[in-house]
Amino acid sequence: MSELKYCSDNAAMIGRVAVEMYEKKLFTSLKELDIAPRSLL
């Protein structure tokens, strides 16, 4: 098991990458996504 000082929150790292991608306009428009909630299937 890793030492506590090497453990961190993965959500924070994913969020940071998301911010950088958004700033570089490397994202898909919501209109382009094909999302269907399971409750409607």
mmCIF entry with sequence, helices, sheets and N, C-alpha, C, O atoms, coordinates in Angstrom:
data_MODEL
# 
_entry.id   MODEL 
# 
_entity.id                         1 
_entity.type                       polymer 
_entity.pdbx_number_of_molecules   1 
# 
_entity_poly.entity_id                      1 
_entity_poly.type                           'polypeptide(L)' 
_entity_poly.nstd_linkage                   no 
_entity_poly.nstd_monomer                   no 
_entity_poly.pdbx_seq_one_letter_code       MSELKYCSDNAAMIGRVAVEMYEKKLFTSLKELDIAPRSLL 
_entity_poly.pdbx_seq_one_letter_code_can   MSELKYCSDNAAMIGRVAVEMYEKKLFTSLKELDIAPRSLL 
_entity_poly.pdbx_strand_id                 A 
# 
loop_
_entity_poly_seq.entity_id 
_entity_poly_seq.num 
_entity_poly_seq.mon_id 
_entity_poly_seq.hetero 
1 1  MET n 
1 2  SER n 
1 3  GLU n 
1 4  LEU n 
1 5  LYS n 
1 6  TYR n 
1 7  CYS n 
1 8  SER n 
1 9  ASP n 
1 10 ASN n 
1 11 ALA n 
1 12 ALA n 
1 13 MET n 
1 14 ILE n 
1 15 GLY n 
1 16 ARG n 
1 17 VAL n 
1 18 ALA n 
1 19 VAL n 
1 20 GLU n 
1 21 MET n 
1 22 TYR n 
1 23 GLU n 
1 24 LYS n 
1 25 LYS n 
1 26 LEU n 
1 27 PHE n 
1 28 THR n 
1 29 SER n 
1 30 LEU n 
1 31 LYS n 
1 32 GLU n 
1 33 LEU n 
1 34 ASP n 
1 35 ILE n 
1 36 ALA n 
1 37 PRO n 
1 38 ARG n 
1 39 SER n 
1 40 LEU n 
1 41 LEU n 
# 
_struct_asym.id          A 
_struct_asym.entity_id   1 
# 
loop_
_struct_conf.conf_type_id 
_struct_conf.id 
_struct_conf.pdbx_PDB_helix_id 
_struct_conf.beg_label_comp_id 
_struct_conf.beg_label_asym_id 
_struct_conf.beg_label_seq_id 
_struct_conf.pdbx_beg_PDB_ins_code 
_struct_conf.end_label_comp_id 
_struct_conf.end_label_asym_id 
_struct_conf.end_label_seq_id 
_struct_conf.pdbx_end_PDB_ins_code 
_struct_conf.beg_auth_comp_id 
_struct_conf.beg_auth_asym_id 
_struct_conf.beg_auth_seq_id 
_struct_conf.end_auth_comp_id 
_struct_conf.end_auth_asym_id 
_struct_conf.end_auth_seq_id 
_struct_conf.pdbx_PDB_helix_class 
_struct_conf.details 
_struct_conf.pdbx_PDB_helix_length 
HELX_P HELX_P1 AA1 LEU A 4  ? TYR A 6  ? LEU A 4  TYR A 6  5 ? 3  
HELX_P HELX_P2 AA2 ASN A 10 ? GLU A 23 ? ASN A 10 GLU A 23 1 ? 14 
HELX_P HELX_P3 AA3 LEU A 30 ? GLU A 32 ? LEU A 30 GLU A 32 5 ? 3  
HELX_P HELX_P4 AA4 ARG A 38 ? LEU A 40 ? ARG A 38 LEU A 40 5 ? 3  
# 
_struct_conf_type.id          HELX_P 
_struct_conf_type.criteria    ? 
_struct_conf_type.reference   ? 
# 
loop_
_atom_site.group_PDB 
_atom_site.id 
_atom_site.type_symbol 
_atom_site.label_atom_id 
_atom_site.label_alt_id 
_atom_site.label_comp_id 
_atom_site.label_asym_id 
_atom_site.label_entity_id 
_atom_site.label_seq_id 
_atom_site.pdbx_PDB_ins_code 
_atom_site.Cartn_x 
_atom_site.Cartn_y 
_atom_site.Cartn_z 
_atom_site.occupancy 
_atom_site.B_iso_or_equiv 
_atom_site.pdbx_formal_charge 
_atom_site.auth_seq_id 
_atom_site.auth_comp_id 
_atom_site.auth_asym_id 
_atom_site.auth_atom_id 
_atom_site.pdbx_PDB_model_num 
ATOM 1   N N  . MET A 1 1  ? 0.837   -1.183 0.000   1.00 0.00 ? 1  MET A N  1 
ATOM 2   C CA . MET A 1 1  ? 0.000   0.000  0.000   1.00 0.00 ? 1  MET A CA 1 
ATOM 3   C C  . MET A 1 1  ? 0.882   1.247  0.000   1.00 0.00 ? 1  MET A C  1 
ATOM 4   O O  . MET A 1 1  ? 1.922   1.276  0.659   1.00 0.00 ? 1  MET A O  1 
ATOM 5   N N  . SER A 1 2  ? 0.471   2.266  -0.732  1.00 0.00 ? 2  SER A N  1 
ATOM 6   C CA . SER A 1 2  ? 1.240   3.510  -0.826  1.00 0.00 ? 2  SER A CA 1 
ATOM 7   C C  . SER A 1 2  ? 1.203   4.286  0.480   1.00 0.00 ? 2  SER A C  1 
ATOM 8   O O  . SER A 1 2  ? 0.251   4.198  1.255   1.00 0.00 ? 2  SER A O  1 
ATOM 9   N N  . GLU A 1 3  ? 2.263   5.044  0.698   1.00 0.00 ? 3  GLU A N  1 
ATOM 10  C CA . GLU A 1 3  ? 2.295   5.923  1.869   1.00 0.00 ? 3  GLU A CA 1 
ATOM 11  C C  . GLU A 1 3  ? 1.244   7.012  1.693   1.00 0.00 ? 3  GLU A C  1 
ATOM 12  O O  . GLU A 1 3  ? 0.946   7.418  0.570   1.00 0.00 ? 3  GLU A O  1 
ATOM 13  N N  . LEU A 1 4  ? 0.682   7.484  2.810   1.00 0.00 ? 4  LEU A N  1 
ATOM 14  C CA . LEU A 1 4  ? -0.376  8.478  2.790   1.00 0.00 ? 4  LEU A CA 1 
ATOM 15  C C  . LEU A 1 4  ? 0.037   9.734  2.023   1.00 0.00 ? 4  LEU A C  1 
ATOM 16  O O  . LEU A 1 4  ? -0.798  10.340 1.352   1.00 0.00 ? 4  LEU A O  1 
ATOM 17  N N  . LYS A 1 5  ? 1.302   10.136 2.107   1.00 0.00 ? 5  LYS A N  1 
ATOM 18  C CA . LYS A 1 5  ? 1.735   11.368 1.418   1.00 0.00 ? 5  LYS A CA 1 
ATOM 19  C C  . LYS A 1 5  ? 1.669   11.239 -0.111  1.00 0.00 ? 5  LYS A C  1 
ATOM 20  O O  . LYS A 1 5  ? 1.702   12.246 -0.819  1.00 0.00 ? 5  LYS A O  1 
ATOM 21  N N  . TYR A 1 6  ? 1.575   9.997  -0.621  1.00 0.00 ? 6  TYR A N  1 
ATOM 22  C CA . TYR A 1 6  ? 1.471   9.795  -2.066  1.00 0.00 ? 6  TYR A CA 1 
ATOM 23  C C  . TYR A 1 6  ? 0.031   9.566  -2.528  1.00 0.00 ? 6  TYR A C  1 
ATOM 24  O O  . TYR A 1 6  ? -0.220  9.382  -3.719  1.00 0.00 ? 6  TYR A O  1 
ATOM 25  N N  . CYS A 1 7  ? -0.905  9.577  -1.591  1.00 0.00 ? 7  CYS A N  1 
ATOM 26  C CA . CYS A 1 7  ? -2.312  9.376  -1.919  1.00 0.00 ? 7  CYS A CA 1 
ATOM 27  C C  . CYS A 1 7  ? -3.005  10.728 -2.060  1.00 0.00 ? 7  CYS A C  1 
ATOM 28  O O  . CYS A 1 7  ? -2.732  11.651 -1.292  1.00 0.00 ? 7  CYS A O  1 
ATOM 29  N N  . SER A 1 8  ? -3.885  10.844 -3.023  1.00 0.00 ? 8  SER A N  1 
ATOM 30  C CA . SER A 1 8  ? -4.620  12.099 -3.203  1.00 0.00 ? 8  SER A CA 1 
ATOM 31  C C  . SER A 1 8  ? -5.986  11.808 -3.812  1.00 0.00 ? 8  SER A C  1 
ATOM 32  O O  . SER A 1 8  ? -6.325  10.660 -4.101  1.00 0.00 ? 8  SER A O  1 
ATOM 33  N N  . ASP A 1 9  ? -6.745  12.852 -3.996  1.00 0.00 ? 9  ASP A N  1 
ATOM 34  C CA . ASP A 1 9  ? -8.100  12.742 -4.515  1.00 0.00 ? 9  ASP A CA 1 
ATOM 35  C C  . ASP A 1 9  ? -8.061  12.725 -6.044  1.00 0.00 ? 9  ASP A C  1 
ATOM 36  O O  . ASP A 1 9  ? -7.679  13.717 -6.664  1.00 0.00 ? 9  ASP A O  1 
ATOM 37  N N  . ASN A 1 10 ? -8.454  11.609 -6.651  1.00 0.00 ? 10 ASN A N  1 
ATOM 38  C CA . ASN A 1 10 ? -8.457  11.513 -8.118  1.00 0.00 ? 10 ASN A CA 1 
ATOM 39  C C  . ASN A 1 10 ? -9.426  12.505 -8.747  1.00 0.00 ? 10 ASN A C  1 
ATOM 40  O O  . ASN A 1 10 ? -9.172  12.994 -9.848  1.00 0.00 ? 10 ASN A O  1 
ATOM 41  N N  . ALA A 1 11 ? -10.531 12.814 -8.073  1.00 0.00 ? 11 ALA A N  1 
ATOM 42  C CA . ALA A 1 11 ? -11.498 13.769 -8.620  1.00 0.00 ? 11 ALA A CA 1 
ATOM 43  C C  . ALA A 1 11 ? -10.850 15.130 -8.829  1.00 0.00 ? 11 ALA A C  1 
ATOM 44  O O  . ALA A 1 11 ? -11.157 15.814 -9.805  1.00 0.00 ? 11 ALA A O  1 
ATOM 45  N N  . ALA A 1 12 ? -9.969  15.528 -7.940  1.00 0.00 ? 12 ALA A N  1 
ATOM 46  C CA . ALA A 1 12 ? -9.283  16.815 -8.087  1.00 0.00 ? 12 ALA A CA 1 
ATOM 47  C C  . ALA A 1 12 ? -8.382  16.802 -9.319  1.00 0.00 ? 12 ALA A C  1 
ATOM 48  O O  . ALA A 1 12 ? -8.310  17.792 -10.046 1.00 0.00 ? 12 ALA A O  1 
ATOM 49  N N  . MET A 1 13 ? -7.699  15.693 -9.553  1.00 0.00 ? 13 MET A N  1 
ATOM 50  C CA . MET A 1 13 ? -6.816  15.609 -10.724 1.00 0.00 ? 13 MET A CA 1 
ATOM 51  C C  . MET A 1 13 ? -7.633  15.608 -12.021 1.00 0.00 ? 13 MET A C  1 
ATOM 52  O O  . MET A 1 13 ? -7.251  16.266 -12.990 1.00 0.00 ? 13 MET A O  1 
ATOM 53  N N  . ILE A 1 14 ? -8.734  14.887 -12.047 1.00 0.00 ? 14 ILE A N  1 
ATOM 54  C CA . ILE A 1 14 ? -9.601  14.850 -13.226 1.00 0.00 ? 14 ILE A CA 1 
ATOM 55  C C  . ILE A 1 14 ? -10.199 16.233 -13.480 1.00 0.00 ? 14 ILE A C  1 
ATOM 56  O O  . ILE A 1 14 ? -10.278 16.686 -14.622 1.00 0.00 ? 14 ILE A O  1 
ATOM 57  N N  . GLY A 1 15 ? -10.615 16.891 -12.412 1.00 0.00 ? 15 GLY A N  1 
ATOM 58  C CA . GLY A 1 15 ? -11.156 18.248 -12.534 1.00 0.00 ? 15 GLY A CA 1 
ATOM 59  C C  . GLY A 1 15 ? -10.141 19.216 -13.109 1.00 0.00 ? 15 GLY A C  1 
ATOM 60  O O  . GLY A 1 15 ? -10.490 20.065 -13.929 1.00 0.00 ? 15 GLY A O  1 
ATOM 61  N N  . ARG A 1 16 ? -8.900  19.101 -12.693 1.00 0.00 ? 16 ARG A N  1 
ATOM 62  C CA . ARG A 1 16 ? -7.850  19.996 -13.192 1.00 0.00 ? 16 ARG A CA 1 
ATOM 63  C C  . ARG A 1 16 ? -7.636  19.784 -14.691 1.00 0.00 ? 16 ARG A C  1 
ATOM 64  O O  . ARG A 1 16 ? -7.499  20.752 -15.439 1.00 0.00 ? 16 ARG A O  1 
ATOM 65  N N  . VAL A 1 17 ? -7.607  18.546 -15.128 1.00 0.00 ? 17 VAL A N  1 
ATOM 66  C CA . VAL A 1 17 ? -7.455  18.246 -16.556 1.00 0.00 ? 17 VAL A CA 1 
ATOM 67  C C  . VAL A 1 17 ? -8.648  18.799 -17.328 1.00 0.00 ? 17 VAL A C  1 
ATOM 68  O O  . VAL A 1 17 ? -8.486  19.340 -18.422 1.00 0.00 ? 17 VAL A O  1 
ATOM 69  N N  . ALA A 1 18 ? -9.843  18.664 -16.763 1.00 0.00 ? 18 ALA A N  1 
ATOM 70  C CA . ALA A 1 18 ? -11.050 19.172 -17.422 1.00 0.00 ? 18 ALA A CA 1 
ATOM 71  C C  . ALA A 1 18 ? -10.972 20.681 -17.614 1.00 0.00 ? 18 ALA A C  1 
ATOM 72  O O  . ALA A 1 18 ? -11.348 21.187 -18.671 1.00 0.00 ? 18 ALA A O  1 
ATOM 73  N N  . VAL A 1 19 ? -10.494 21.402 -16.614 1.00 0.00 ? 19 VAL A N  1 
ATOM 74  C CA . VAL A 1 19 ? -10.354 22.861 -16.726 1.00 0.00 ? 19 VAL A CA 1 
ATOM 75  C C  . VAL A 1 19 ? -9.379  23.211 -17.842 1.00 0.00 ? 19 VAL A C  1 
ATOM 76  O O  . VAL A 1 19 ? -9.653  24.099 -18.649 1.00 0.00 ? 19 VAL A O  1 
ATOM 77  N N  . GLU A 1 20 ? -8.253  22.525 -17.894 1.00 0.00 ? 20 GLU A N  1 
ATOM 78  C CA . GLU A 1 20 ? -7.260  22.813 -18.940 1.00 0.00 ? 20 GLU A CA 1 
ATOM 79  C C  . GLU A 1 20 ? -7.821  22.509 -20.329 1.00 0.00 ? 20 GLU A C  1 
ATOM 80  O O  . GLU A 1 20 ? -7.594  23.276 -21.266 1.00 0.00 ? 20 GLU A O  1 
ATOM 81  N N  . MET A 1 21 ? -8.542  21.415 -20.472 1.00 0.00 ? 21 MET A N  1 
ATOM 82  C CA . MET A 1 21 ? -9.130  21.076 -21.771 1.00 0.00 ? 21 MET A CA 1 
ATOM 83  C C  . MET A 1 21 ? -10.189 22.094 -22.165 1.00 0.00 ? 21 MET A C  1 
ATOM 84  O O  . MET A 1 21 ? -10.278 22.469 -23.334 1.00 0.00 ? 21 MET A O  1 
ATOM 85  N N  . TYR A 1 22 ? -10.991 22.545 -21.210 1.00 0.00 ? 22 TYR A N  1 
ATOM 86  C CA . TYR A 1 22 ? -12.013 23.552 -21.485 1.00 0.00 ? 22 TYR A CA 1 
ATOM 87  C C  . TYR A 1 22 ? -11.369 24.857 -21.944 1.00 0.00 ? 22 TYR A C  1 
ATOM 88  O O  . TYR A 1 22 ? -11.833 25.475 -22.902 1.00 0.00 ? 22 TYR A O  1 
ATOM 89  N N  . GLU A 1 23 ? -10.308 25.276 -21.269 1.00 0.00 ? 23 GLU A N  1 
ATOM 90  C CA . GLU A 1 23 ? -9.629  26.517 -21.643 1.00 0.00 ? 23 GLU A CA 1 
ATOM 91  C C  . GLU A 1 23 ? -9.046  26.442 -23.053 1.00 0.00 ? 23 GLU A C  1 
ATOM 92  O O  . GLU A 1 23 ? -8.955  27.460 -23.740 1.00 0.00 ? 23 GLU A O  1 
ATOM 93  N N  . LYS A 1 24 ? -8.655  25.251 -23.484 1.00 0.00 ? 24 LYS A N  1 
ATOM 94  C CA . LYS A 1 24 ? -8.094  25.050 -24.829 1.00 0.00 ? 24 LYS A CA 1 
ATOM 95  C C  . LYS A 1 24 ? -9.180  24.731 -25.852 1.00 0.00 ? 24 LYS A C  1 
ATOM 96  O O  . LYS A 1 24 ? -8.894  24.454 -27.017 1.00 0.00 ? 24 LYS A O  1 
ATOM 97  N N  . LYS A 1 25 ? -10.445 24.774 -25.391 1.00 0.00 ? 25 LYS A N  1 
ATOM 98  C CA . LYS A 1 25 ? -11.605 24.472 -26.236 1.00 0.00 ? 25 LYS A CA 1 
ATOM 99  C C  . LYS A 1 25 ? -11.552 23.053 -26.807 1.00 0.00 ? 25 LYS A C  1 
ATOM 100 O O  . LYS A 1 25 ? -11.949 22.817 -27.948 1.00 0.00 ? 25 LYS A O  1 
ATOM 101 N N  . LEU A 1 26 ? -11.060 22.122 -26.006 1.00 0.00 ? 26 LEU A N  1 
ATOM 102 C CA . LEU A 1 26 ? -10.987 20.716 -26.391 1.00 0.00 ? 26 LEU A CA 1 
ATOM 103 C C  . LEU A 1 26 ? -12.134 19.951 -25.739 1.00 0.00 ? 26 LEU A C  1 
ATOM 104 O O  . LEU A 1 26 ? -11.917 19.069 -24.909 1.00 0.00 ? 26 LEU A O  1 
ATOM 105 N N  . PHE A 1 27 ? -13.349 20.301 -26.125 1.00 0.00 ? 27 PHE A N  1 
ATOM 106 C CA . PHE A 1 27 ? -14.520 19.659 -25.556 1.00 0.00 ? 27 PHE A CA 1 
ATOM 107 C C  . PHE A 1 27 ? -15.586 19.487 -26.626 1.00 0.00 ? 27 PHE A C  1 
ATOM 108 O O  . PHE A 1 27 ? -15.525 20.118 -27.681 1.00 0.00 ? 27 PHE A O  1 
ATOM 109 N N  . THR A 1 28 ? -16.550 18.640 -26.354 1.00 0.00 ? 28 THR A N  1 
ATOM 110 C CA . THR A 1 28 ? -17.654 18.376 -27.266 1.00 0.00 ? 28 THR A CA 1 
ATOM 111 C C  . THR A 1 28 ? -18.868 19.182 -26.823 1.00 0.00 ? 28 THR A C  1 
ATOM 112 O O  . THR A 1 28 ? -19.191 19.228 -25.635 1.00 0.00 ? 28 THR A O  1 
ATOM 113 N N  . SER A 1 29 ? -19.524 19.800 -27.757 1.00 0.00 ? 29 SER A N  1 
ATOM 114 C CA . SER A 1 29 ? -20.732 20.557 -27.462 1.00 0.00 ? 29 SER A CA 1 
ATOM 115 C C  . SER A 1 29 ? -21.810 19.620 -26.931 1.00 0.00 ? 29 SER A C  1 
ATOM 116 O O  . SER A 1 29 ? -21.902 18.469 -27.357 1.00 0.00 ? 29 SER A O  1 
ATOM 117 N N  . LEU A 1 30 ? -22.619 20.110 -26.008 1.00 0.00 ? 30 LEU A N  1 
ATOM 118 C CA . LEU A 1 30 ? -23.708 19.289 -25.472 1.00 0.00 ? 30 LEU A CA 1 
ATOM 119 C C  . LEU A 1 30 ? -24.681 18.871 -26.574 1.00 0.00 ? 30 LEU A C  1 
ATOM 120 O O  . LEU A 1 30 ? -25.312 17.818 -26.479 1.00 0.00 ? 30 LEU A O  1 
ATOM 121 N N  . LYS A 1 31 ? -24.804 19.683 -27.605 1.00 0.00 ? 31 LYS A N  1 
ATOM 122 C CA . LYS A 1 31 ? -25.699 19.357 -28.716 1.00 0.00 ? 31 LYS A CA 1 
ATOM 123 C C  . LYS A 1 31 ? -25.198 18.163 -29.524 1.00 0.00 ? 31 LYS A C  1 
ATOM 124 O O  . LYS A 1 31 ? -25.982 17.493 -30.195 1.00 0.00 ? 31 LYS A O  1 
ATOM 125 N N  . GLU A 1 32 ? -23.888 17.896 -29.459 1.00 0.00 ? 32 GLU A N  1 
ATOM 126 C CA . GLU A 1 32 ? -23.300 16.794 -30.222 1.00 0.00 ? 32 GLU A CA 1 
ATOM 127 C C  . GLU A 1 32 ? -23.363 15.463 -29.475 1.00 0.00 ? 32 GLU A C  1 
ATOM 128 O O  . GLU A 1 32 ? -23.149 14.411 -30.076 1.00 0.00 ? 32 GLU A O  1 
ATOM 129 N N  . LEU A 1 33 ? -23.649 15.494 -28.195 1.00 0.00 ? 33 LEU A N  1 
ATOM 130 C CA . LEU A 1 33 ? -23.656 14.271 -27.405 1.00 0.00 ? 33 LEU A CA 1 
ATOM 131 C C  . LEU A 1 33 ? -24.945 13.490 -27.610 1.00 0.00 ? 33 LEU A C  1 
ATOM 132 O O  . LEU A 1 33 ? -26.019 14.071 -27.770 1.00 0.00 ? 33 LEU A O  1 
ATOM 133 N N  . ASP A 1 34 ? -24.827 12.184 -27.603 1.00 0.00 ? 34 ASP A N  1 
ATOM 134 C CA . ASP A 1 34 ? -25.983 11.305 -27.727 1.00 0.00 ? 34 ASP A CA 1 
ATOM 135 C C  . ASP A 1 34 ? -26.212 10.657 -26.368 1.00 0.00 ? 34 ASP A C  1 
ATOM 136 O O  . ASP A 1 34 ? -25.706 9.567  -26.099 1.00 0.00 ? 34 ASP A O  1 
ATOM 137 N N  . ILE A 1 35 ? -26.972 11.328 -25.520 1.00 0.00 ? 35 ILE A N  1 
ATOM 138 C CA . ILE A 1 35 ? -27.189 10.868 -24.151 1.00 0.00 ? 35 ILE A CA 1 
ATOM 139 C C  . ILE A 1 35 ? -28.651 10.468 -23.986 1.00 0.00 ? 35 ILE A C  1 
ATOM 140 O O  . ILE A 1 35 ? -29.559 11.224 -24.329 1.00 0.00 ? 35 ILE A O  1 
ATOM 141 N N  . ALA A 1 36 ? -28.860 9.272  -23.457 1.00 0.00 ? 36 ALA A N  1 
ATOM 142 C CA . ALA A 1 36 ? -30.213 8.797  -23.191 1.00 0.00 ? 36 ALA A CA 1 
ATOM 143 C C  . ALA A 1 36 ? -30.249 8.262  -21.765 1.00 0.00 ? 36 ALA A C  1 
ATOM 144 O O  . ALA A 1 36 ? -29.618 7.245  -21.476 1.00 0.00 ? 36 ALA A O  1 
ATOM 145 N N  . PRO A 1 37 ? -30.968 8.920  -20.876 1.00 0.00 ? 37 PRO A N  1 
ATOM 146 C CA . PRO A 1 37 ? -31.083 8.420  -19.508 1.00 0.00 ? 37 PRO A CA 1 
ATOM 147 C C  . PRO A 1 37 ? -31.638 6.993  -19.495 1.00 0.00 ? 37 PRO A C  1 
ATOM 148 O O  . PRO A 1 37 ? -32.531 6.670  -20.278 1.00 0.00 ? 37 PRO A O  1 
ATOM 149 N N  . ARG A 1 38 ? -31.127 6.160  -18.632 1.00 0.00 ? 38 ARG A N  1 
ATOM 150 C CA . ARG A 1 38 ? -31.583 4.764  -18.550 1.00 0.00 ? 38 ARG A CA 1 
ATOM 151 C C  . ARG A 1 38 ? -33.064 4.684  -18.232 1.00 0.00 ? 38 ARG A C  1 
ATOM 152 O O  . ARG A 1 38 ? -33.741 3.740  -18.642 1.00 0.00 ? 38 ARG A O  1 
ATOM 153 N N  . SER A 1 39 ? -33.566 5.660  -17.513 1.00 0.00 ? 39 SER A N  1 
ATOM 154 C CA . SER A 1 39 ? -34.983 5.623  -17.132 1.00 0.00 ? 39 SER A CA 1 
ATOM 155 C C  . SER A 1 39 ? -35.915 5.776  -18.335 1.00 0.00 ? 39 SER A C  1 
ATOM 156 O O  . SER A 1 39 ? -37.093 5.426  -18.258 1.00 0.00 ? 39 SER A O  1 
ATOM 157 N N  . LEU A 1 40 ? -35.385 6.303  -19.456 1.00 0.00 ? 40 LEU A N  1 
ATOM 158 C CA . LEU A 1 40 ? -36.199 6.475  -20.651 1.00 0.00 ? 40 LEU A CA 1 
ATOM 159 C C  . LEU A 1 40 ? -36.069 5.319  -21.631 1.00 0.00 ? 40 LEU A C  1 
ATOM 160 O O  . LEU A 1 40 ? -36.795 5.260  -22.624 1.00 0.00 ? 40 LEU A O  1 
ATOM 161 N N  . LEU A 1 41 ? -35.157 4.406  -21.359 1.00 0.00 ? 41 LEU A N  1 
ATOM 162 C CA . LEU A 1 41 ? -34.932 3.268  -22.276 1.00 0.00 ? 41 LEU A CA 1 
ATOM 163 C C  . LEU A 1 41 ? -35.945 2.186  -22.075 1.00 0.00 ? 41 LEU A C  1 
ATOM 164 O O  . LEU A 1 41 ? -35.901 1.165  -22.761 1.00 0.00 ? 41 LEU A O  1 
# 
